Amino acid sequence: MNIIYEDKYILCLNKPQGIPSQSDKTNDEDLMSQAIKYLTNKGEKPYLGLIQRLDRPVGGVIVFAKTEFANKELSKQVQLRQTQKEYLTVVCGLPQNSNAILEDYIKKLKTINMSKITTSDDKQAKSAKLEYEVLSHCQTEEYGTLSLLRVKLYTGRHHQIRLQLSNSGMPIWGDNKYNKVFVKKKEFTQIALWSHKFGFKHPKTKEYIEFTSDPDSYPFTLMM
């Protein structure tokens, strides 16, 4: 495991792309189980609470609570939207606006593990809000214009960033669910979405802390 920070209350890891955050129906080895084994081997009580879940294809900063007290305190911050969550992503095309706020209503489609944009009248819909800023862009021979975006997440909905950006005409590179170019591709591509920053008040000291991680894979390397 790539440990970014650890103390008595929290464990912050750099999650690899392609590994589940926690156990799922695939029964593939997941990051949470690895972390529990790590704590057990250290002789610690193997308690872990997942503070922010990352989709399997997404890499970067992920935080676990090591005690029930820390889990309760941090979960409360997430629920009250007091945490700071930023992502880096590469999208196809050049957004019309260099920065903007996107607000939609999202409905999760459990049977196909996707979500869709709907309306506030839909009783199963949840509000979704994010803010993006274009950091740079470049031209590629195969994909045309690619843009590097920093995304600040205000809510945490299922596939929120992937769906909202796609719905706004800037689908994420490598996304085989919401980017039509990659839905048609037969070969596997890793989605260009990375958990760059997670900030919160420490559950014990109440001091604000934040952890960051930068991607080093294609196509991020074209612009970073």
SEDOFI-866654 format. One record per residue (C-alpha): chain; x, y, z; residue number from 1. Coordinates in nm, 3 decimals, padded with zeros to 5 digits. Layout:
SEDOFI-866654
ATOM   unit        xx        yy        zz   pos
ATOM      A         X         Y         Z   NUM
...
END
This chain:
SEDOFI-866654
ATOM   unit        xx        yy        zz   pos
ATOM      A    00.000    00.000    00.000     1
ATOM      A    00.104    00.356   -00.068     2
ATOM      A    00.050    00.532    00.265     3
ATOM      A    00.020    00.911    00.245     4
ATOM      A   -00.046    00.967    00.616     5
ATOM      A   -00.135    00.767    00.926     6
ATOM      A   -00.198    00.839    01.292     7
ATOM      A   -00.413    00.692    01.569     8
ATOM      A   -00.736    00.811    01.407     9
ATOM      A   -00.697    00.813    01.029    10
ATOM      A   -00.527    00.624    00.750    11
ATOM      A   -00.482    00.808    00.420    12
ATOM      A   -00.380    00.601    00.118    13
ATOM      A   -00.301    00.657   -00.247    14
ATOM      A   -00.553    00.426   -00.413    15
ATOM      A   -00.439    00.253   -00.733    16
ATOM      A   -00.673    00.259   -01.029    17
ATOM      A   -00.864   -00.062   -01.096    18
ATOM      A   -00.897   -00.186   -00.737    19
ATOM      A   -01.229   -00.162   -00.545    20
ATOM      A   -01.236    00.072   -00.244    21
ATOM      A   -01.414   -00.198   -00.044    22
ATOM      A   -01.546   -00.550   -00.094    23
ATOM      A   -01.801   -00.589   -00.373    24
ATOM      A   -01.981   -00.865   -00.563    25
ATOM      A   -01.674   -00.937   -00.779    26
ATOM      A   -01.489   -01.069   -00.473    27
ATOM      A   -01.170   -00.914   -00.614    28
ATOM      A   -00.913   -00.803   -00.359    29
ATOM      A   -01.005   -00.456   -00.235    30
ATOM      A   -00.815   -00.173   -00.072    31
ATOM      A   -01.004   -00.184    00.257    32
ATOM      A   -00.923   -00.552    00.309    33
ATOM      A   -00.557   -00.482    00.236    34
ATOM      A   -00.560   -00.201    00.492    35
ATOM      A   -00.721   -00.425    00.756    36
ATOM      A   -00.449   -00.687    00.699    37
ATOM      A   -00.187   -00.414    00.732    38
ATOM      A   -00.328   -00.298    01.067    39
ATOM      A   -00.364   -00.654    01.191    40
ATOM      A    00.001   -00.728    01.110    41
ATOM      A    00.095   -00.418    01.310    42
ATOM      A   -00.089   -00.558    01.609    43
ATOM      A   -00.361   -00.293    01.598    44
ATOM      A   -00.733   -00.346    01.633    45
ATOM      A   -00.852   -00.385    01.271    46
ATOM      A   -01.131   -00.128    01.267    47
ATOM      A   -01.175    00.077    00.952    48
ATOM      A   -01.448    00.309    00.830    49
ATOM      A   -01.453    00.428    00.469    50
ATOM      A   -01.490    00.807    00.467    51
ATOM      A   -01.506    00.871    00.093    52
ATOM      A   -01.561    00.593   -00.157    53
ATOM      A   -01.387    00.607   -00.493    54
ATOM      A   -01.521    00.421   -00.797    55
ATOM      A   -01.307    00.123   -00.891    56
ATOM      A   -01.147    00.290   -01.200    57
ATOM      A   -01.055    00.605   -01.003    58
ATOM      A   -00.720    00.645   -00.829    59
ATOM      A   -00.578    00.892   -00.579    60
ATOM      A   -00.639    01.012   -00.224    61
ATOM      A   -00.870    00.800   -00.010    62
ATOM      A   -00.923    00.826    00.366    63
ATOM      A   -01.022    00.564    00.624    64
ATOM      A   -01.115    00.618    00.989    65
ATOM      A   -00.927    00.390    01.232    66
ATOM      A   -01.169    00.426    01.524    67
ATOM      A   -01.545    00.444    01.567    68
ATOM      A   -01.505    00.794    01.712    69
ATOM      A   -01.311    00.914    01.406    70
ATOM      A   -01.559    00.746    01.171    71
ATOM      A   -01.851    00.923    01.338    72
ATOM      A   -01.679    01.263    01.336    73
ATOM      A   -01.562    01.243    00.973    74
ATOM      A   -01.888    01.096    00.845    75
ATOM      A   -02.067    01.391    01.004    76
ATOM      A   -01.841    01.632    00.813    77
ATOM      A   -01.914    01.451    00.486    78
ATOM      A   -02.288    01.459    00.554    79
ATOM      A   -02.276    01.834    00.632    80
ATOM      A   -02.058    01.895    00.323    81
ATOM      A   -01.775    02.034    00.534    82
ATOM      A   -01.500    01.839    00.355    83
ATOM      A   -01.303    01.963    00.055    84
ATOM      A   -01.287    01.721   -00.240    85
ATOM      A   -01.100    01.799   -00.559    86
ATOM      A   -01.036    01.581   -00.861    87
ATOM      A   -00.821    01.608   -01.171    88
ATOM      A   -00.962    01.479   -01.497    89
ATOM      A   -00.890    01.486   -01.869    90
ATOM      A   -01.193    01.540   -02.090    91
ATOM      A   -01.242    01.520   -02.465    92
ATOM      A   -01.290    01.862   -02.621    93
ATOM      A   -01.239    02.216   -02.496    94
ATOM      A   -01.513    02.347   -02.264    95
ATOM      A   -01.680    02.670   -02.375    96
ATOM      A   -01.633    02.820   -02.029    97
ATOM      A   -01.296    02.816   -01.854    98
ATOM      A   -01.475    02.762   -01.525    99
ATOM      A   -01.838    02.695   -01.432   100
ATOM      A   -02.069    02.537   -01.178   101
ATOM      A   -02.284    02.243   -01.288   102
ATOM      A   -02.605    02.161   -01.100   103
ATOM      A   -02.824    01.866   -01.196   104
ATOM      A   -03.050    01.598   -01.055   105
ATOM      A   -02.913    01.245   -01.074   106
ATOM      A   -03.088    00.911   -01.052   107
ATOM      A   -02.894    00.589   -00.993   108
ATOM      A   -02.977    00.296   -01.222   109
ATOM      A   -02.884    00.005   -00.998   110
ATOM      A   -02.948   -00.274   -01.249   111
ATOM      A   -02.683   -00.151   -01.494   112
ATOM      A   -02.448    00.030   -01.250   113
ATOM      A   -02.497    00.367   -01.416   114
ATOM      A   -02.676    00.693   -01.339   115
ATOM      A   -02.871    00.939   -01.550   116
ATOM      A   -02.966    01.305   -01.543   117
ATOM      A   -03.331    01.356   -01.452   118
ATOM      A   -03.551    01.628   -01.301   119
ATOM      A   -03.635    01.748   -00.951   120
ATOM      A   -03.982    01.592   -00.993   121
ATOM      A   -03.826    01.245   -00.992   122
ATOM      A   -03.867    01.112   -00.637   123
ATOM      A   -03.556    00.895   -00.676   124
ATOM      A   -03.340    01.186   -00.792   125
ATOM      A   -03.075    01.357   -00.581   126
ATOM      A   -02.925    01.700   -00.636   127
ATOM      A   -02.569    01.708   -00.769   128
ATOM      A   -02.332    02.003   -00.774   129
ATOM      A   -01.973    02.047   -00.889   130
ATOM      A   -01.744    02.324   -01.004   131
ATOM      A   -01.476    02.286   -01.271   132
ATOM      A   -01.182    02.491   -01.392   133
ATOM      A   -00.986    02.434   -01.712   134
ATOM      A   -00.615    02.416   -01.627   135
ATOM      A   -00.473    02.346   -01.974   136
ATOM      A   -00.544    02.176   -02.305   137
ATOM      A   -00.358    02.016   -02.593   138
ATOM      A   -00.410    01.869   -02.938   139
ATOM      A   -00.373    01.496   -03.004   140
ATOM      A   -00.376    01.311   -03.334   141
ATOM      A   -00.615    01.037   -03.223   142
ATOM      A   -00.855    01.218   -02.987   143
ATOM      A   -00.842    01.581   -03.102   144
ATOM      A   -00.847    01.840   -02.825   145
ATOM      A   -00.803    01.716   -02.470   146
ATOM      A   -00.848    01.939   -02.166   147
ATOM      A   -00.719    01.906   -01.810   148
ATOM      A   -00.981    02.006   -01.553   149
ATOM      A   -00.977    02.056   -01.180   150
ATOM      A   -01.313    01.958   -01.033   151
ATOM      A   -01.441    02.062   -00.692   152
ATOM      A   -01.713    01.829   -00.568   153
ATOM      A   -01.993    01.966   -00.350   154
ATOM      A   -02.202    01.649   -00.341   155
ATOM      A   -02.110    01.282   -00.367   156
ATOM      A   -02.348    01.109   -00.605   157
ATOM      A   -02.301    00.785   -00.797   158
ATOM      A   -02.079    00.851   -01.103   159
ATOM      A   -02.145    01.221   -01.050   160
ATOM      A   -01.836    01.372   -01.214   161
ATOM      A   -01.844    01.130   -01.504   162
ATOM      A   -02.214    01.188   -01.573   163
ATOM      A   -02.230    01.565   -01.522   164
ATOM      A   -01.928    01.637   -01.740   165
ATOM      A   -02.053    01.405   -02.014   166
ATOM      A   -02.398    01.562   -02.001   167
ATOM      A   -02.233    01.903   -02.047   168
ATOM      A   -02.050    01.793   -02.362   169
ATOM      A   -01.710    01.715   -02.210   170
ATOM      A   -01.693    01.339   -02.149   171
ATOM      A   -01.395    01.203   -01.959   172
ATOM      A   -01.116    01.035   -02.158   173
ATOM      A   -01.126    00.657   -02.112   174
ATOM      A   -01.478    00.645   -01.967   175
ATOM      A   -01.648    00.341   -02.118   176
ATOM      A   -01.987    00.424   -01.967   177
ATOM      A   -02.047    00.791   -02.045   178
ATOM      A   -01.805    00.870   -02.330   179
ATOM      A   -01.945    00.741   -02.662   180
ATOM      A   -01.597    00.722   -02.817   181
ATOM      A   -01.477    00.479   -02.550   182
ATOM      A   -01.802    00.285   -02.520   183
ATOM      A   -01.734    00.161   -02.876   184
ATOM      A   -01.370    00.070   -02.811   185
ATOM      A   -01.291   -00.298   -02.765   186
ATOM      A   -00.958   -00.249   -02.591   187
ATOM      A   -00.940   -00.152   -02.224   188
ATOM      A   -00.855    00.207   -02.131   189
ATOM      A   -00.807    00.347   -01.781   190
ATOM      A   -01.038    00.638   -01.707   191
ATOM      A   -00.862    00.974   -01.664   192
ATOM      A   -01.016    01.066   -01.331   193
ATOM      A   -00.804    01.114   -01.018   194
ATOM      A   -00.882    01.202   -00.655   195
ATOM      A   -00.637    01.490   -00.619   196
ATOM      A   -00.723    01.643   -00.281   197
ATOM      A   -00.925    01.561    00.029   198
ATOM      A   -00.943    01.809    00.315   199
ATOM      A   -01.123    01.797    00.650   200
ATOM      A   -01.097    01.882    01.018   201
ATOM      A   -00.900    01.621    01.210   202
ATOM      A   -01.150    01.423    01.422   203
ATOM      A   -00.946    01.474    01.741   204
ATOM      A   -00.752    01.800    01.708   205
ATOM      A   -01.019    01.975    01.495   206
ATOM      A   -00.739    02.132    01.289   207
ATOM      A   -00.794    02.149    00.914   208
ATOM      A   -00.571    01.911    00.720   209
ATOM      A   -00.561    01.808    00.356   210
ATOM      A   -00.386    01.542    00.154   211
ATOM      A   -00.298    01.550   -00.215   212
ATOM      A   -00.192    01.308   -00.486   213
ATOM      A   -00.099    01.366   -00.851   214
ATOM      A   -00.151    01.119   -01.138   215
ATOM      A    00.148    01.016   -01.348   216
ATOM      A   -00.023    00.822   -01.627   217
ATOM      A   -00.141    00.903   -01.980   218
ATOM      A   -00.316    01.130   -02.075   219
ATOM      A   -00.245    01.337   -01.763   220
ATOM      A    00.124    01.338   -01.860   221
ATOM      A    00.040    01.538   -02.173   222
ATOM      A   -00.048    01.840   -01.959   223
ATOM      A    00.122    01.793   -01.621   224
END
